[in-house]
Amino acid sequence: MKKMLFVAVVSAALGGLATQAFADPQPNMKKALVSLEEAKNHLEKATADKGGHRVKAMALVADAIAEVKAGIEFDNKH
């Protein structure tokens, strides 16, 4: 009985480590990237009568997308 309990505990511990080791890295950065890409799509579909603010917002979102991608790439290398 003790041996079965020991095996169960060790298996659970190792299973937890395996789950952590294969977890998706940087989930928040990837979610931010998806949100920014959705924002970009919405801005592109919006009408152009915004006094230049829509165009500026599109440029800022494009910059933000580039920065998030650079951050993900940096973290993956370090």
C-alpha positions as CSV (number, residue, x, y, z in Angstrom):
1,M,0.0,0.0,0.0
2,K,2.8,2.4,0.9
3,K,4.6,1.6,-2.4
4,M,1.4,2.4,-4.4
5,L,1.0,5.7,-2.5
6,F,4.6,6.6,-3.1
7,V,4.3,5.8,-6.8
8,A,1.1,7.9,-7.1
9,V,2.8,10.9,-5.3
10,V,5.9,10.7,-7.5
11,S,3.8,10.4,-10.7
12,A,1.7,13.4,-9.7
13,A,4.8,15.4,-9.0
14,L,6.5,14.5,-12.2
15,G,3.3,15.1,-14.2
16,G,3.1,18.6,-12.7
17,L,6.7,19.3,-13.8
18,A,6.0,18.0,-17.2
19,T,3.0,20.2,-17.5
20,Q,5.0,23.3,-16.5
21,A,7.8,22.5,-18.8
22,F,5.5,22.3,-21.8
23,A,3.3,25.3,-20.9
24,D,2.9,27.9,-23.5
25,P,5.6,30.5,-22.9
26,Q,4.6,34.2,-22.7
27,P,0.8,33.7,-22.8
28,N,0.2,37.3,-21.9
29,M,2.4,38.7,-24.6
30,K,0.7,36.4,-27.1
31,K,-2.7,37.5,-26.0
32,A,-1.6,41.2,-26.2
33,L,-0.4,40.5,-29.8
34,V,-3.8,39.0,-30.7
35,S,-5.6,42.0,-29.2
36,L,-3.4,44.4,-31.1
37,E,-3.9,42.6,-34.4
38,E,-7.7,42.7,-33.8
39,A,-7.4,46.4,-33.0
40,K,-5.5,47.0,-36.2
41,N,-8.2,45.2,-38.2
42,H,-10.9,47.3,-36.6
43,L,-9.1,50.5,-37.3
44,E,-8.6,49.5,-40.9
45,K,-12.3,48.9,-41.3
46,A,-13.3,52.2,-39.6
47,T,-14.3,55.1,-41.8
48,A,-11.5,57.6,-42.6
49,D,-13.3,60.7,-41.3
50,K,-11.4,61.0,-38.0
51,G,-9.2,64.1,-38.6
52,G,-6.0,61.9,-39.0
53,H,-6.4,60.3,-35.6
54,R,-7.4,56.9,-37.1
55,V,-4.3,56.9,-39.3
56,K,-2.1,57.9,-36.3
57,A,-3.7,55.1,-34.2
58,M,-3.0,52.6,-36.9
59,A,0.6,53.6,-37.0
60,L,0.9,53.4,-33.2
61,V,-0.8,50.0,-33.1
62,A,1.6,48.8,-35.8
63,D,4.5,50.0,-33.7
64,A,3.1,48.3,-30.6
65,I,2.7,45.0,-32.6
66,A,6.4,45.3,-33.6
67,E,7.5,45.9,-30.0
68,V,5.5,43.0,-28.7
69,K,7.0,40.7,-31.3
70,A,10.5,42.0,-30.5
71,G,9.8,41.4,-26.8
72,I,8.7,37.8,-27.4
73,E,11.7,37.2,-29.6
74,F,14.1,38.7,-27.0
75,D,12.6,36.6,-24.2
76,N,12.9,33.5,-26.3
77,K,16.6,34.0,-26.8
78,H,17.5,34.9,-23.2
